Amino acid sequence: MTRRDGRDRREAWREYEILRLKMDIVLATHDHPPKGWDDALRSPDYLPPPGNEWPPTGRTADGRLIFGRLAQPLDSPNNSERRGQSEGQNNE
């Protein structure tokens, strides 16, 4: 791994962990994180997890975004209600 790759990996992990911690705090408290909540992650001493792995991207191997438990493409027949079309309804 080159120096640049190592730096990019560190910054990718830093941003991932900041976002993850922020989501955890907001979900747990239903409020904004307190002042200084991310100081340790923004420190110049921050180190990513050991190894060569990159943080999760939220995408499948073919590049599609992963949204919660949505496993079917939006254009599949089973997703008509998500688009505001219930069965038997004509939206013309």
Secondary structure, 3 states (H helix, E strand, C coil): CCHHHHHHHHHHHHHHHHHHHHHHHHHHHCCCCCCCCCHHHHCCCCCCCCCCCCCCCCECCCCCECCCCCCCCCCCHHHHHHHCCCCCCCCC
